[in-house]
Amino acid sequence: MTLAMKKLSLTVNERAIDPVDVPETMMMQDFLHEYLNLTGSRMGCGQGICHACTVIVEQDDGTLDETRTCITGAHWFQGKKVRTVEGHAKRDASGAITELSPVQQAFIENFSFQCGYCTPGFVTGATVFIEQLKRKPIAKAELEQAITDALDKHICRCTGYVRYHEAVRDLVLKTPGLLKT
C-alpha cells in the first residue's frame, strides 16, 4: 500500500518551507515533528481537547489564531504562516537563543509550570491573548475574566493553572498599552 502524497509549502517560524511531498492524511503535529524536527508542540490527548499541541497561525491582517495540530491536517496549513513554540524566542545567526519572548520570560519568573508538558500550549495561548490586547485593550476590571477565557481551553494535568494565570496577569500589568486607562 502506498500513501497518497501531496505538495505542501508554508512558512514556519519565519522560514519558508519549499514544496515537500507530505502524505495527504498527515496531521500537522506529525509534519512538525517528523519533517521539521520541531517537537515543542506536544501530543496530549490526540483529540484537540487539551491544546498542548497548539501553534499560532498568523493571518494576513496580522491577527493571530491558535490552531490545534493533533486534529488539523498538515495540508490545511498550505501557504500559511505558522509559529511554533520554538519560534517565540529571539535567536542569533547560529540558532542560539538570545532573548525569550515576554510570555516565556513571565512564565519563568512565575515558575509557571510543573512537568512542562502543557507549557507550549499555554505559551501559545498567552501569546495570542497578549497580541489581542495590543490591538484592543481592555479595562483592568475585566482582566481576570479575560485571562481565564484565554487560557481556559488549555489543560494542565499538574494543576499549574494558578501560576500560568499569575504570569499572564503580571505581564499584562507591566506592559504599557494592554489595559485601558
C-alpha atoms as a printed R data frame, in Angstrom:
    type eleno elety resid chain resno       x      y      z
1   ATOM     1    CA   MET     A     1   0.000  0.000  0.000
2   ATOM     2    CA   THR     A     2   1.320  3.432 -0.878
3   ATOM     3    CA   LEU     A     3   0.306  6.669  0.721
4   ATOM     4    CA   ALA     A     4  -1.153  9.404 -1.453
5   ATOM     5    CA   MET     A     5   1.279 12.308 -1.344
6   ATOM     6    CA   LYS     A     6   0.656 15.992 -1.934
7   ATOM     7    CA   LYS     A     7   2.991 19.012 -2.079
8   ATOM     8    CA   LEU     A     8   2.998 21.329  0.945
9   ATOM     9    CA   SER     A     9   4.534 24.815  1.149
10  ATOM    10    CA   LEU     A    10   4.263 27.120  4.140
11  ATOM    11    CA   THR     A    11   6.285 29.348  6.417
12  ATOM    12    CA   VAL     A    12   7.245 28.037  9.841
13  ATOM    13    CA   ASN     A    13   8.961 30.299 12.355
14  ATOM    14    CA   GLU     A    14   9.753 32.798  9.581
15  ATOM    15    CA   ARG     A    15  11.429 30.080  7.474
16  ATOM    16    CA   ALA     A    16   9.955 29.252  4.092
17  ATOM    17    CA   ILE     A    17   9.354 25.554  3.647
18  ATOM    18    CA   ASP     A    18   9.722 24.692 -0.024
19  ATOM    19    CA   PRO     A    19   7.215 22.328 -1.547
20  ATOM    20    CA   VAL     A    20   7.669 18.959  0.095
21  ATOM    21    CA   ASP     A    21   5.765 15.744 -0.533
22  ATOM    22    CA   VAL     A    22   3.618 15.004  2.507
23  ATOM    23    CA   PRO     A    23   1.032 12.257  2.935
24  ATOM    24    CA   GLU     A    24  -2.435 13.683  2.327
25  ATOM    25    CA   THR     A    25  -3.715 12.354  5.646
26  ATOM    26    CA   MET     A    26  -0.814 13.524  7.836
27  ATOM    27    CA   MET     A    27  -1.680 15.705 10.810
28  ATOM    28    CA   MET     A    28   0.318 18.904 11.302
29  ATOM    29    CA   GLN     A    29   1.670 17.607 14.618
30  ATOM    30    CA   ASP     A    30   3.361 14.745 12.782
31  ATOM    31    CA   PHE     A    31   4.640 17.014  9.996
32  ATOM    32    CA   LEU     A    32   6.260 19.363 12.519
33  ATOM    33    CA   HIS     A    33   7.864 16.511 14.427
34  ATOM    34    CA   GLU     A    34   8.866 14.227 11.576
35  ATOM    35    CA   TYR     A    35   9.699 16.629  8.740
36  ATOM    36    CA   LEU     A    36  10.922 19.740 10.566
37  ATOM    37    CA   ASN     A    37  12.209 18.280 13.851
38  ATOM    38    CA   LEU     A    38  10.107 20.816 15.771
39  ATOM    39    CA   THR     A    39   8.998 18.784 18.757
40  ATOM    40    CA   GLY     A    40   7.848 21.564 21.089
41  ATOM    41    CA   SER     A    41   4.162 21.114 20.365
42  ATOM    42    CA   ARG     A    42   3.011 18.146 22.380
43  ATOM    43    CA   MET     A    43   0.658 15.280 21.706
44  ATOM    44    CA   GLY     A    44  -1.509 15.303 24.787
45  ATOM    45    CA   CYS     A    45  -4.934 13.932 24.069
46  ATOM    46    CA   GLY     A    46  -4.853 13.460 20.299
47  ATOM    47    CA   GLN     A    47  -8.423 14.737 20.149
48  ATOM    48    CA   GLY     A    48  -7.967 18.522 20.196
49  ATOM    49    CA   ILE     A    49  -9.169 18.877 23.768
50  ATOM    50    CA   CYS     A    50  -6.047 19.645 25.820
51  ATOM    51    CA   HIS     A    51  -4.435 22.214 23.467
52  ATOM    52    CA   ALA     A    52  -0.874 21.079 24.260
53  ATOM    53    CA   CYS     A    53  -0.325 20.826 20.502
54  ATOM    54    CA   THR     A    54  -1.352 24.348 19.517
55  ATOM    55    CA   VAL     A    55   0.608 26.579 17.190
56  ATOM    56    CA   ILE     A    56  -0.001 30.146 16.088
57  ATOM    57    CA   VAL     A    57  -1.282 30.867 12.609
58  ATOM    58    CA   GLU     A    58  -0.570 34.443 11.522
59  ATOM    59    CA   GLN     A    59  -3.392 35.879  9.418
60  ATOM    60    CA   ASP     A    60  -2.840 38.339  6.555
61  ATOM    61    CA   ASP     A    61  -4.193 41.203  8.710
62  ATOM    62    CA   GLY     A    62  -1.627 40.463 11.438
63  ATOM    63    CA   THR     A    63  -4.022 38.809 13.852
64  ATOM    64    CA   LEU     A    64  -3.010 35.547 15.465
65  ATOM    65    CA   ASP     A    65  -5.050 32.387 15.888
66  ATOM    66    CA   GLU     A    66  -4.366 29.257 17.892
67  ATOM    67    CA   THR     A    67  -4.674 26.064 15.892
68  ATOM    68    CA   ARG     A    68  -4.566 22.538 17.255
69  ATOM    69    CA   THR     A    69  -2.122 20.412 15.291
70  ATOM    70    CA   CYS     A    70  -3.192 16.985 16.502
71  ATOM    71    CA   ILE     A    71  -6.552 17.239 14.711
72  ATOM    72    CA   THR     A    72  -5.666 19.537 11.823
73  ATOM    73    CA   GLY     A    73  -4.202 18.064  8.680
74  ATOM    74    CA   ALA     A    74  -0.845 19.393  7.528
75  ATOM    75    CA   HIS     A    75  -2.296 20.455  4.177
76  ATOM    76    CA   TRP     A    76  -4.764 22.829  5.868
77  ATOM    77    CA   PHE     A    77  -1.664 24.953  6.554
78  ATOM    78    CA   GLN     A    78  -0.804 25.283  2.847
79  ATOM    79    CA   GLY     A    79   0.519 28.813  2.229
80  ATOM    80    CA   LYS     A    80   0.061 29.888  5.854
81  ATOM    81    CA   LYS     A    81   2.500 31.462  8.315
82  ATOM    82    CA   VAL     A    82   2.912 29.292 11.377
83  ATOM    83    CA   ARG     A    83   4.749 29.940 14.638
84  ATOM    84    CA   THR     A    84   5.582 27.014 16.886
85  ATOM    85    CA   VAL     A    85   6.781 27.352 20.460
86  ATOM    86    CA   GLU     A    86  10.343 27.160 19.089
87  ATOM    87    CA   GLY     A    87   9.674 30.376 17.152
88  ATOM    88    CA   HIS     A    88   8.816 32.619 20.109
89  ATOM    89    CA   ALA     A    89  12.313 33.361 21.435
90  ATOM    90    CA   LYS     A    90  14.793 35.533 19.558
91  ATOM    91    CA   ARG     A    91  17.803 33.692 18.170
92  ATOM    92    CA   ASP     A    92  21.166 34.659 16.743
93  ATOM    93    CA   ALA     A    93  22.531 33.546 13.371
94  ATOM    94    CA   SER     A    94  23.740 30.251 14.831
95  ATOM    95    CA   GLY     A    95  20.289 29.481 16.254
96  ATOM    96    CA   ALA     A    96  21.198 30.074 19.878
97  ATOM    97    CA   ILE     A    97  18.503 31.750 21.968
98  ATOM    98    CA   THR     A    98  19.413 35.343 22.779
99  ATOM    99    CA   GLU     A    99  16.157 36.505 24.368
100 ATOM   100    CA   LEU     A   100  12.972 34.806 25.476
101 ATOM   101    CA   SER     A   101   9.607 36.186 24.442
102 ATOM   102    CA   PRO     A   102   7.832 38.279 27.099
103 ATOM   103    CA   VAL     A   103   5.418 35.402 27.746
104 ATOM   104    CA   GLN     A   104   8.211 32.861 28.131
105 ATOM   105    CA   GLN     A   105  10.086 35.211 30.476
106 ATOM   106    CA   ALA     A   106   6.956 35.811 32.574
107 ATOM   107    CA   PHE     A   107   6.376 32.058 32.845
108 ATOM   108    CA   ILE     A   108   9.937 31.534 34.097
109 ATOM   109    CA   GLU     A   109   9.715 34.425 36.564
110 ATOM   110    CA   ASN     A   110   6.486 32.973 37.986
111 ATOM   111    CA   PHE     A   111   7.667 29.344 37.758
112 ATOM   112    CA   SER     A   112   4.524 28.713 35.738
113 ATOM   113    CA   PHE     A   113   4.971 25.057 35.004
114 ATOM   114    CA   GLN     A   114   5.435 21.806 36.811
115 ATOM   115    CA   CYS     A   115   6.158 18.943 34.441
116 ATOM   116    CA   GLY     A   116   6.154 21.394 31.490
117 ATOM   117    CA   TYR     A   117   4.261 19.136 29.120
118 ATOM   118    CA   CYS     A   118   1.395 21.600 28.600
119 ATOM   119    CA   THR     A   119   3.621 24.703 28.669
120 ATOM   120    CA   PRO     A   120   3.995 25.078 24.868
121 ATOM   121    CA   GLY     A   121   0.215 25.287 24.533
122 ATOM   122    CA   PHE     A   122  -0.042 27.811 27.349
123 ATOM   123    CA   VAL     A   123   2.766 29.893 25.785
124 ATOM   124    CA   THR     A   124   0.827 29.895 22.525
125 ATOM   125    CA   GLY     A   125  -2.478 30.806 24.184
126 ATOM   126    CA   ALA     A   126  -0.940 33.562 26.289
127 ATOM   127    CA   THR     A   127   0.916 34.993 23.275
128 ATOM   128    CA   VAL     A   128  -2.284 35.167 21.230
129 ATOM   129    CA   PHE     A   129  -4.041 36.809 24.193
130 ATOM   130    CA   ILE     A   130  -1.309 39.461 24.616
131 ATOM   131    CA   GLU     A   131  -1.396 40.241 20.888
132 ATOM   132    CA   GLN     A   132  -5.197 40.637 21.070
133 ATOM   133    CA   LEU     A   133  -4.792 43.107 23.929
134 ATOM   134    CA   LYS     A   134  -2.284 45.117 21.895
135 ATOM   135    CA   ARG     A   135  -4.985 45.534 19.241
136 ATOM   136    CA   LYS     A   136  -7.887 46.001 21.625
137 ATOM   137    CA   PRO     A   137  -7.012 46.890 25.233
138 ATOM   138    CA   ILE     A   138  -9.490 46.023 27.964
139 ATOM   139    CA   ALA     A   139 -10.432 47.626 31.281
140 ATOM   140    CA   LYS     A   140  -8.417 46.478 34.273
141 ATOM   141    CA   ALA     A   141 -11.633 45.259 35.904
142 ATOM   142    CA   GLU     A   142 -12.086 42.802 33.004
143 ATOM   143    CA   LEU     A   143  -8.558 41.373 33.196
144 ATOM   144    CA   GLU     A   144  -9.088 38.361 35.466
145 ATOM   145    CA   GLN     A   145 -12.012 37.029 33.437
146 ATOM   146    CA   ALA     A   146 -10.217 37.754 30.147
147 ATOM   147    CA   ILE     A   147  -7.182 35.718 31.258
148 ATOM   148    CA   THR     A   148  -9.453 32.873 32.330
149 ATOM   149    CA   ASP     A   149 -11.259 32.973 28.989
150 ATOM   150    CA   ALA     A   150  -7.962 32.987 27.066
151 ATOM   151    CA   LEU     A   151  -6.363 30.101 28.947
152 ATOM   152    CA   ASP     A   152  -9.416 28.088 29.957
153 ATOM   153    CA   LYS     A   153  -9.267 25.691 26.997
154 ATOM   154    CA   HIS     A   154  -5.717 24.625 27.901
155 ATOM   155    CA   ILE     A   155  -5.465 21.613 30.178
156 ATOM   156    CA   CYS     A   156  -2.717 21.160 32.759
157 ATOM   157    CA   ARG     A   157  -2.737 17.772 34.422
158 ATOM   158    CA   CYS     A   158  -0.383 19.003 37.183
159 ATOM   159    CA   THR     A   159  -2.805 21.804 38.130
160 ATOM   160    CA   GLY     A   160  -0.417 24.633 37.326
161 ATOM   161    CA   TYR     A   161  -3.263 26.959 36.336
162 ATOM   162    CA   VAL     A   162  -2.719 29.485 39.126
163 ATOM   163    CA   ARG     A   163   0.879 30.166 38.143
164 ATOM   164    CA   TYR     A   164   0.060 30.443 34.436
165 ATOM   165    CA   HIS     A   165  -2.732 32.877 35.294
166 ATOM   166    CA   GLU     A   166  -0.457 34.905 37.592
167 ATOM   167    CA   ALA     A   167   2.292 35.099 34.977
168 ATOM   168    CA   VAL     A   168  -0.092 36.395 32.328
169 ATOM   169    CA   ARG     A   169  -1.620 38.896 34.777
170 ATOM   170    CA   ASP     A   170   1.844 40.159 35.777
171 ATOM   171    CA   LEU     A   171   2.860 40.521 32.136
172 ATOM   172    CA   VAL     A   172  -0.311 42.423 31.211
173 ATOM   173    CA   LEU     A   173   0.005 44.755 34.206
174 ATOM   174    CA   LYS     A   174   3.626 45.632 33.421
175 ATOM   175    CA   THR     A   175   3.179 46.017 29.635
176 ATOM   176    CA   PRO     A   176   2.038 49.515 28.655
177 ATOM   177    CA   GLY     A   177  -0.945 49.793 26.323
178 ATOM   178    CA   LEU     A   178  -2.684 46.494 27.093
179 ATOM   179    CA   LEU     A   179  -5.188 47.972 29.521
180 ATOM   180    CA   LYS     A   180  -7.472 50.942 29.019
181 ATOM   181    CA   THR     A   181  -6.558 53.911 31.174
